[in-house]
């Protein structure tokens, strides 16, 4: 383990249930979901895949396919899947903590009724589902029920009580001897026997206070219905942080004689984060940053997690490999530390760990949102899918786009690309009464070069067609070769990262970075230095304003990003957060570029 440097710079949950009955617009779930049932029901949400759903519930993909045969051909948002309870036949009632029963909320069910049904304290249900609120406690939503049960028998407890015994004073006994005999003060003895003020006389019967243990039987009182349901609307206090403690874990490979290209990108991310720390310090924020080299594998990670700086952190950022991410995620969850995964979008920890914030949007969510945005943009266009056989085909996006168009009953045309007849073929499909948008099935530069010139010529010679191009995130790296074509073809692209090099805030960042480090940013997509800066500014600003439990105020955080937009949403009631922000970038005919943020 190599600690590089330390920079010291200056549920009950927020939820609101008002109604006794759960509601979800017009959706009605009529499935049976008894406590001992072997199945429950999951309503598919946008961007979810069968793999993610299976992982979320700890079952196999084959389990879902077996119970839902049609799901093998594809799943659709809003549809309902039957899910087997994990080890339903073998998990005993008194199973260990960590075993859960999954429950699909039915009409008229409340937090109170579920507490009674499963004999579980309502607080335990809330703790097992940090995202539970009035907006998520609705018909058809799934929650998990922990295995811990309420004791059904009365509780017994031994308590110390004071009792009085009678004692007859013997001949020649004095107050002193009586007090010593029963280990009591004279004042206490007189308090129980006022007649002793007149003197101690043989034959008197007096009362002696003594301590005794008594078994008390107590029946635990269940909170009332209104009290339990009100837990969902109890306000959540902001846990203010005087000094924000961050730990950055990245593979800096300090033993490399010459840093590799990959290592250089991680160093740049760190440099961008330092700029964010400095900016927040200038705003009066007190920050302590600890930076560690994780290397490869888990050996260094396990040592790093023993450090005091990790134990006391408010925020952990980093780790790259999945084998490193999982132990860090588990560590963060046990200590209620927010953990930011800045790079990979293929990690499963976010599905069941409420501490995880995944910055890089999983492809399924990205494609689903981009398809939705494309249909919004081009709802009244003549849509042509240009099928280019290519190793970088966007099969999953095109599938999502077609599905969205089918749902909205939007028509589209498909054209196989043939270079020798392309211009004639495309013109036969263009409309003269609508604007036309061309969506290629590949995002590669090679594919773009095959059709952009003839398409541009057609757009310039026959402007009545109103030709528009809709494409992919990687296109922003082709601007050196294709920028003029993008303008001429009124091009739109979707992306979860975008920095407009001509925008003032981007220019300011370039200048600041060069001033600090005497070098330019590495020409990558995305730019790691800006990614580090944006991530630092977003999370440090969130903690500064809304405390260590800032997740309760995500809808109020509006950070004006340089490159990376943030729009975090929980994947389920018990899991973490994924960033679903999407930019639509428009290269206009007037040689300007706009970036629209979709949340």
N, C-alpha and C positions, 0 to 999 in steps of 0.2 A: 504494500500500500504506500502510496506517495501523496502526502498532502502537499499540494503545490503552494497555496498561500491562503491567508485569511485576511479579508478586507473588512475592517470595522468602520462603518460609515454611520457620519451622522445619519330536542329536539323536543324533550317535547319538541316539536319542530314548528317552523313558521308556516303554518298550514291553516287552513280555515274551513272547518266543516260547519255549515249552518243548518243544513237540512238533515232530518233524521234518516231520510231515505237517500240512497245513492242514486244518481241520475246520470245518464249519458245520452242526451238529446233523444232521438227516436230509436236508438239501438236497444234491442231486448235480447238478453241471453237466456235461453230457456233450458239450458243443459243442466243435468243433475250434477251436483258437486258435493256429495256427502263427505263427512269427515274421513270415513274409511274407504272412500272410492279410490280405485286404482288409476283414475285419470282426472285431469283438469283441462281447462280450455284456454288457449292463448289467441288473442286477437292480433293479427300481424300488423305491424306498423311500417311506415315507409323506410326503406333502406335495410330492413332486416332480411337475413338469409336463413335458410334451414340450418346451416352450420352454426350460425350465431345463436339461434333459438335453442338448438340442442345443447350447446355449450352453456348457455344461460341457466338451463334447468338440470344440467348434469346427466343428460341422457344421450344416446347416440343418434346420429343422423338416420340410421336404419330403423331405429325405434319410431321416429316421426314418419318415415316413408311407409312403414308397416301399418301404422294406425291411420295414415292419411295418404292413400295410394296416389291420388292426383297430385300431391305436392312434389313428386319426382319430376313432373313436367314443368314445374315452376309454381311460385306462390305469389299472392297478390295482397297488397295492403287492404286491410278491412276484413279479409277472410279469417275464418276461425280454424285453428288447428287443435286436434285432440292430442294431448301430451300425457304420456304415462308418468305416474308418480315415481320418482326415483326409488328403486328397491322397495316398492310399495308392499310387496308380499312379505318382506323379511325385516323391515324396520319396526322394532317394538315400540310400544307407547313410551317406554322410559328410555328412548334412545339418547345418545350423547348429544351435547350441545353442538350445533353445526349441522345437524340433520334437520331438514325442513319439509313440511308439507306445503304444497302450492295450492292456492285457492283462487278460483275465479269468482269475483264479486257478482252476486245475484241481485235481482230486484228486491228492494226493501231491506237489504242487509245493511247493517251499521257496524261501526267499530265495536259497539257494545254487544250486539248480537253475536259477532264473531268471537269475542272474548268469552262469552258463555258457551258457544258451540264447541270451541276447542279447549275450554277450561284453561285459558291463557290470560295472564294479566294484559290489559290493553297496552300498558307501557312496553311490554315485551314485544308485542306486534309492531309498535312504532319503532322500537330500536332495531328490529329486524328489517324494517323498510324505511330507511331515512328519507326517501322521497315521497312518503305518504302525505297527502294533503287533500283538501276538498276537491281539487282539480284532478287528482289521480285516484281517489277512492270513489270510483264510478263503476257502473255496471259493465262487466266484460273485462275489466282490468284484473291483472293477476298480482297477488301479494304472497309473501311467504310467511308461514306460521312456524315459529320455533318449537322445538320439542319440549321445552321446559313446561311443566304443568302446574296449575294451582293445586295446593294441598287440599284434598277433599275432606280430611278428618280435622277435628278441632285441634288446635295447638296447645301444648302444655308447657308451662314454664315454672321454674322454682323461684319464688320471691322471698325476700327477707321481710318478716312482719314482726311487729311488737305486740306481745301478749302480756297479760297480767296473771300472776299466780298468787295464791294466798299463802301467808306465812305467819306462824304464831311465834311471838317473841319469847325466848327462853329466859330463865333466871340469869341475872348478872350480865345479859347482853347489852351492849351499848350501841349508839348510832354508828360509831366508827366500825365496830365489829360486823354489824349488819351490812354496811356499805362495802366493806372489804370482802365479805362472804359472797355478795352477789355482783361485785364489780360495778357499783353504781355510785353516783355522787349523792351527797346528802341533799342537795337542792332538788335533784330528780326524785329522790325518795319522798321528801316532804311534799313535792308537787302532787304525787299520787296518794299521799296520806297526810292531809293537813293537820290531823290530830297530833302528829308527832311534834308539832311546834310546842306542845305542853309537856313534852318529855317522853322518854321511852319507858314503858312499863311491861313487866313480865305478864304474859297471858294475852296481850293485845294481838289481834289479827290484823295484819297489814297486807297491802298489795305491792307486789314486787314486779316492775316491768322487765321482761326478758325478751331477747331477740330469738326468733325461731324461723326456720325455713318452711315454707308452705307451697304446695304444688297448686298452681293456678291454671284452670282450664279456660282458654280464650278461643272463641269462635271468630275467625277472620271475617271482617265485614267487607263485602264486595261494594265498590263504589257504585253509585246510581247511574242510570242510563244517561241522563243529561250531563253528569260529571265526566263520564267516559268519553262520550262523543265530543265534548268540548275540548278534549286533548288535541284534536286535530286543528283547532283554531287558536290554540294558546300561542301568544306572541313569543318570538324567539329573540332573546337579548343578543346584541352585538358584542362579541368577545374581543375587546380592544387589545391591541398589541403595542407595547411601548417601543420595543426593539424587534424588528423583523429579522428572524434568523433563517437564512437560506443555505442549503447545501447543494452544490452543483457536482454531479457525478458524470464524467465523460472519459472516453478512452483517449487520453492525450499521448499515450505511448511515449513517455519521456525517455525510454531507453532506446528509441530509434535514433540512429546517427543523423539521418536526414528525414524530416517529417514527410510522411506520404501525403498524397492528395486528400485522402480521407481524414487523416489527422489534422491537416491544415484547415479543413472545413470546421472541425470541432473547435479548434483554437479560435477561429473567426466567430463562431457562435458565442464562445466565452467572452471574446472582446466586445461583441454587441451587448451581451448581458451587463458587462461592466459599465458601458455607456448608460444603460437604463438605471443601474444602481446610482451612478453619479447624478443623473437627472433627478431621480427621486430624492437624493440627498439635498439637492439644491432647493427642493420643495419643502425641506424640513423633516424628511423621513429618516429615522434612525435604523440603520441596516447593518447586519453582520453576515458576511458572505464567506463560506468555507468551500474550497474547491479541491476535488480529489480526482486522481487518475485511476480509473477503474480497470484499465488493461482489458484483456480478453478473459472470458470465463467468469466463474463465480468466486474464485479464491480471494481476490482483492476485495470484491463486494462484501463478502462475509466479514472481513476485517474492518472495512469502512463502517459497517453498520454497528460496530461496537463503540465507535467514537462518540464522545459526549456531544459534539456538534450535531450529530445525527439524532441523538436521543432528544435533544432540546429544540430541534428545528420546527419552524412553522410551515416551511415549504421545502420540498425536495424536487429538484429538476434533474432529469437526465436518465442515464443508463440507456444502452442502445440495443443490445442483444436480448432476446426474449428470456434466455436463461439468467440474465442479470435483472431484468425488469421484474420478474415474478417475486424474487425474495425482497426486493425493495418495496414492491407494492404490498406484500404481506406485512412487512415491517411498518409501513406507513399506516396501514389499516389498524393494526393493534394499538398504535399510539395516537390515532386520530390526527395524523399529519397529512396535509394536502400533498399529493404527488403528481407532478406534471411529466407526462411522457411526450417529448417534443418532436420525435422523428417518426418512428414506425407507426403504421396504421393497421398492423396485422397482429396485434397483441390481444389476448382474450381476457386479461385481468380486469379490464374496464367493465366486463359483463357482470361481475359479481363483487366488485370492490368499490365501495362508496367514496374512497379517498382519491381515486384515480381521475385525472383530467387528461384526456388524449387530444393533443393539438392537431395532429394530422388526421384528416377525415377518412374513415374507411371507404373504399371504393364504392361499396354498395349504397352507402348513404349519399356519397358525392354524385353518383350516376342518377340516383332517384331524384335528387333535388335539381340536378342539371336538366333532366328530362322534363320535370315539372316547369322549370323556368323556360325551357325551349318552347313548350306548348303554350305558355302564357305569351311569350314574345311573338310567336308565329301562328297564332290561332286563326288568323284570317289570311294567311299566306298559302300559296301553292308550294307544298313541301316535296322536295325531291331528295331521296336517299341515293347517293352516288356510291355504288358498290365497287370498291377498289380492293382487289385481292392483295393482301399485304401481311407481312409477319407481325405488324403492329396494329392489326384490326381492333377496333373498339367494340368487340362483340357484345360485352355486357352492357355498355352504354346504349348501343343501338337497340338491344333487346328491351331495355328500360324505356327508351324513347318510344318505341313501337307500342309497348304496353300502355303507356300514358296516352298516346294518341288514340288507341282503341277505346280506352275508358272514356275519353271525351268525345268519341265518335268523330274524330278528325281524319280526313282523308289524306293519304300520301301516295307518292309514286316511287318506284324503285328503278334505277338504271344501272345495269352492269357497265363498268368502264371499259371501252374499247378505244385505244388511242387514235386509230386511223379514222374512226367515224364519230368521235366524241362530240364535236361541235354540232354536227347534224342531228345526232341522237338527242342531245340535251335540248336543242331548240324545238324539237317536236313535242317535248313535254312541258315547255315553258308556257305560262298563261299570259295573256294580254289584258285580262280583266282583274288580275290580282298581282301583288308583288310576289316574287319567287325567291325561295331560300333553298340553297344547296347544302346538304349535310353529308360530307364524305364519311365513309365507314372506317377510315384509317386516320391516325393523327401524325404519321411520320412525315418528315420533310420530303422524302422520296415520293410519297403519294401526292403531297401537295404540289410538287414540281411537275407532276404528270398532267394536271388539269388547270392550274392557275392561269397560265398565259392565254390559252384559248377562251377560258371563261371570262377573263378580264377583257379580252378583245371584244367578246360578245356584249359585255356590259357597257363598254364605251361606245361601240358602234350602234347599239340598239338600247338606249337608255329606257325606252318604254317598258322593257321587261322588269325594271326595278330589281335587279339581281342582288341578292345578299348571300353571304357565306356564314355558316355556323360551324365552329370548330372547337378545338381542345386546348387544355392548359399548356401543353408543350409548345404550342404555336408561338407563345410569347418569346421563346428562345430562337425563333427563326426570323426575327425582325431585321437582322442584317441582310438576309437574302430576300425577304418577302414583304417588308413594311409597305412599300408602294402598292403592292398588290392588295394588301389588307385594306388600305384606304380606298382603292378603286372598287373593291368588291363589298364595301360597306360591311366589314366583317365583325361578327360577334364571336367571342370565345367565353367559355365558362372556366373558372379556376378557383381554387381555395387560397392561392397566393397570387398577388399581383402588385408590382411596384412600377409606377409610371415614371420613367427616368426624367421626364420633363416637369413633373410636379414639384412644387417648391419644397414640400416636406421631405421628398426623396433626395433632392439636391442638397438640402440642409444636412441630411444624414450622411451623404457621401463626403461632404466637406468636414463634418465633425469627425468621422471615422479617420479620414486622411490626416487631420490635425493631430489626433491622438496617436495614431500608429504609423504614420509616414508611409502608407501604402494604400492601394485601392482594394476594394472588395473583390473576392474571387468571382469570376463570371460563371455562376451556377444558377440553377433554378430549383428551389428558391435560393435567394442569397442568405447564407447562414448568419452573417453578421446582423442583418435586419431582423431575421427570425429570432435571434437571441435578444435583440433590443425590444421588439414587440412583445415577446413572451414576458420579459422582465417588467416592462411598463404595465402590462395588463394585470399580472398577478400581484405585483408589489402595490400598484394602485388599489386593487381590490382589497387587499389585506389592510392597507392604511386606512381606507374609508369604512370598510364593513367588517373588519376584524378577521380572526382566524376562521370563523364560520361564515365567510363571505358567500358561500354557495346558496345561502338563503336570500341573497339579493342580486342574483345574476342578471335579472331583467333590468336592473338599474345601472349596470356597468356599461358605459358607452365610451370605449377607448378609440380614438381616431387613429387607426393603424397606419403604418408606413407601407407594409407589405402583407401582413397576416391579419385577417379579420377573425374575430372570436364570437361565437354564438353557441355556448355550451348547453347541452340538454342531457338529462339522465337517460340512460338506455332502458332502465326499468326502475321499479320502486326501491330496489335494494342495491343497484349497481352504481357505477361511476358516470362520468360525463364525457361525451364526445363533442368535438367542435363541428357543427354543421353549417358554419358560415360559407357562403358562396358569393363570388364576384361574377358579374357579367361585364366583360370588357368590350367596349364598342369602338372600333376604328372607323371613324366617320369619313364620308366623302370629302368633307371640308378640311381634312388633315388634322383633326383633333381626336383625342382619345378620352373617353369617359369610363369611370369605374363605378358600377352600381352594386351596392352591397345588399344581398338578399338574406333576411333572417326569418 
